């Protein structure tokens, strides 16, 4: 069986030929309205391309695409209507690369999942993305692990979530948003009605930040999963979250591994479990709760239904 003609060196890109292949249904072929510069990029040797134009998933993790490559991809995304999942993890995008992609997300109506972890987009990149999220109506899952996003970047994203009711999953793990960033996020969660899954692993959140998030949980009715592993919640943070669990009726999974909540914090959680009827998963490994903490939780489980 002959191989698809679009698997060839970039030097042999021929637009009429691509058009013919598209008419014949070759899912590697690109529409002829793309510029020759874009076509050359899409078939660049060593980049893991050409991409399947009609594919639902583009997995471009660890290709060192960089800001210039992101510029090309952004132009493609402005007209592509097939891709629903875009993986750009570890691609040296930086804030400049995210700027280009954000412009595409303002008009793209098909991408639902975007992975941009480990790209050092920092606060400015977060601002660019937030501007796109404010107007985008297709994105539902956004993964931004380890991007050096601080409180200021979180402020921009939080403002976006105050008006965007499409995104249901957000991963901001390994970003130093701190207590101030947690406050910005919490304010957004008080009015947001779509976010269900939140990952804030190792985000430098302490007891104060936990208090802000807990206040949001008291009024939010959409969040079902919250991961706060490896933060600095302590006893007081556990207390705040426990108070929220007494009234929250939507959260199903809460993970607080490695937060030094100790036996007293476990007691607060146990008191919440005695009245909470929606939580199905509570993950508390490595919290120094000791025998006393385990006893409090065991007693609570006797009445938790």
N, C-alpha and C positions, 0 to 999 in steps of 0.2 A: 504494500500500500504506500503510495507516494506521501512524503511528508508535507505538512502544510507549508506553502510557499512563504508565509510571513515569518518563518523561523530563518532569518538570514542576517547577515552583517548589515549594520546601519548604513554603510556606504552604498548599499544597493536598494535603498528605499525608493519605491516607484509609486507615486500617488495613484495613477490610473490603475495600476495592478492591484493596489490595496482596495480600490473601489470595486473592481471586478470580484475580488475575493469576498468582500462584504456582501455583494449581491448573491454570491453562491453560498452564503451562510457560514463562512469561516469565522468562528468566534474570536480569533486572534486579530482580525482585520480592524483597522481604525477608520473612522469616517474621514472623508476627504476634506472636510472643512478645517481639519487641524493643519496648522502651518508645518512647513518642512522641518523647522526647528523642533517643534514638539514631536514630530514623527521620529526624528533622529534620537531624541531623548528616550522615547518610549521603547526603542529597539537598541538602546545602548548596550554593547556587549559587556558582560560582567556585572550588570546591574540586576540580573535575574529576570530581565524582561525579554521579549515583549509580554505585556499583560494581556489577558483575555478580555477584550473590550466588553463582552456581554456577560462576564462572570459576575456573580453576586459578592464574591470576596476577593479583595486584593491584599495579599500578605506580603508586605515589603519590610519586614523586621530586619534590622541590622544590615542595611545596604549602604550606609553612609551617604544618604541622599543629599543632606545639607540644605541650606537655604535656596540655592539655585535650582536644585532638583525639586524642591517643594514648590517653587514658582511654576515650573513646568506642570507638575502634577495638579496644581490649583487650576490652571487653565483647562486641563483635561476634565477635572471634576465639575467645572462649570457647565459642561455640555453632556457628560456621561449620565445616563439614566438607568444603569444596571447595577452598579456597585452599591451594596448595602452595608458591607463591613470593610473597614479600612484599617489595616494594621501598619503603623509607622513607628513602632517602638524602636528605640536606640538608633536614631538616624541623624544625629547632630543637627536637628532642625533649628534650634535656638529661637529667639524671639522673632528674628527676621523670617525664618521659614514658616512659623505659625501665623505671621501676618498674612502671608500669601494664601495659606490654606484657609484662614478665617474669611478672606474675601470670597473664596469659593463656597464655603458653607453658608454664606449669606444668600446664595442663589440655588445651590444644590438642594434637590428635594427628595433624594433617594437614600443617601447614606444615613444609616441608623446607628451604627456602632463605629466609634473611632478610638483607636488605641494610639496614644502619643506618649507613652511612658519613657523615662530616661532620655529626655531631649533638651534639658536645661533651658526651658522656655522662660523661666523666672517671672516676676510680677508683670512685666510689660507684655510678655507673650500671653499671660493669663488675661490681660486686659483686651488684647486683640481677639482672643477666643470668646471672651464674654460678650463682646459686641456682636459676634456672629450668633451666639446662643440666644440673644435677645430677639432675634428675628427668624431664626431657623425653626422650622416646624416638623422636621423629620428625625433629627438626632434623638435617640432614646438612651444611649449608653455612652458615657465619656470616661475614659481611663487616662489619668494624668499622674501616675506614680512617679515619684522621684524627679521632680522638675524644678526644684528650688523655688517653689511658689510660697511666698510668705503671707503675712497678714494683709498687705496691700493688694496682692493678687487675689486673695480670697475675697476681699471687699468687692472687687470687680465681678468675680464670678457670682457672689451672693446677690448682687444687684440684678444679674441676669436671671437668676432663679426666682426672683420676685415676680417676673413677668413671663418666664418660660414655664409652661405646664405640660411639656412633652417629655423631657428627660426624666427617666425613672431610675437610672443607676449612675452614680458618680463615685469615682475612686480617686482620692487625693492623698493616699498613703505616702509616707516618706517625704512629705513636704512640710517645712517648718511654719505652719500657719499659726501655731501657738494659741494662747488664750484669746488674744485680740481677734485672730482670724476665726476662732470658734464662735466668738460673739457675733461677727458679721454673718457667718453661716446660719447661726441659730435664728437671727432676725429674719432671714429669708425663709427658713423652714417653718416659721410661724404662719406664713401666708401661702407657701408653695403647696400644691395639691397633687403633684405627680411623682416626686422623688420617693422611691421605695427602698432602694438599697444604697447605703452609704459606707464607704471604707475610709477610715481615718487612722490607719495603723501608723504608729510612730510619727505623730504629727506635732509632738511637743505640747500636747494639751495637758494642763494640770487641773487641779480641783476647781479653779475659777472657770476654766473653759467647760468643764463638765457641768457646772451649774448652769451656764448659758444654754448648753445643749439640752439639759434636763427641762428647763423652762419651755423650750420649744416642743419637746416631746409631750408636755402636758396638754398642748393644744393641737398638735399635728395629728392627723388621722390617716396619713398615707404611708409613713415609714414602717417597713416590716423587718428590715435587717440593719443593724448598726454595729460596726466593728471598730472598737477603740483599743485594740491590742497595743501593748508596748508604749503606752503613754505614761503620764505621771499623775493619775487620778487620785491615788491615796484613799484614805478613809473618808475624807470629806467629799471627794468626787463620787465615791460609791454611795454615800448618803444622798447626794443630790439626785443621782440616777434612780436610786430606790424610791425616792419620793415621787418621781415621775412615773415609775412603773405602777404605783398605786392607783393612778388615774388614766394612764394611757391604755387604749383599747385596740391598738393596731400592731404594735411591735411584737414580732414573733421570735426573733433571734437577736440576742445581745451578747457580744463577745468582749471581754475585758481582761484578757490574758496579760500577765506581767505588768500589773499596775499597783502592786504593793497595797492592796486594800485591807489586808490583814484580817484578823478574826472579827474586829468591830465592824469593818466594812461588810463582811459576810453576814453579820447579824442584821445589818440594815437591809441587805438584799433578801434575807430570809423573811423579814417582816413584810416586805413587798410581795413576795411569793405567796404569802398567806391570803392575800386579797386579789392579786392579779390572776385573770382567767384566760389571757391570750398568749402569754409568753410560752413558747414550746422549747426553746433552746437558750440556756444560760451557760456561757463558757468562761470559767474562772481559773484555769490552770496557772500555776506558778504565782500565787498571790500571798503566800505565807499566811494562810488562814488558820492553819493548825487544827488541832483536835476540837477546840471550842467553836471555831468557825464552821467546821464540818458538822458539828452537833446542831448548831442553829439551822443550817440548811436542811439537815435530815428531818428535823421537827417540822419545818415548813412544808416539806414534801409530803408529809402525812396528811395534810389538809388541802394542799394545792390540787385542784382538779382541772 
